[in-house]
């Protein structure tokens, strides 16, 4: 029995890009299409089958431990990006400033879609969602270069709107304008989740 259910929720890709050199900058370079592979997007500094662990998994592994890379991509919602900009007092936030891999439009509250959901492309490419991304200071540094005085506003404004981290489950072409279909796990919400989070 399939464990992932196709839904009526769709979104179209409004922006694609990659971060060429993470050590130099979080800034992404925009492209019109990508041929995604199991290593992620070509030219993406966050790509590859493994990565060094970071603060996101500090409760599980010492920083720098080699772990499976489920953070190949940063996928954001155009609607949430616009809300973040509005709260900051900016007309707009260029996806390149926040190191986006992909920006999509059409799925409400996208940052809160269930982990393990999939975004399926017309080419057959499948993007697996790891979890909600967390705002950090690095996009703020890029924003500060473009709009002095606004960089420090990014992290609080982007809370619950930073999109998701994701990885390529099956490769294929993705292009600006493509319509993606959301597939979600049919698993019920664990009734002990609140107690577990409380520690």
Buried (B, 14 or more C-beta within 10 A) or exposed (E): EEEBEEEEBBBBBBBBBBBEEEEEBBBBEBBEBBEBBEBBBEBBBBBEEEBEBBEBBEEEEEEEEEBEBBBBBBBBBBBBBBBBBEBBEBEEBBBBBBBBBBBBBBBEEBBEBEBBBBBBBEBEBBBBBBBBBBBBEBBBBBBBEBBEEBBEBBBEBBEEBBBBBBBBBBBBBBBBEBEBBBBBEEEEEEEEEEEEEEE
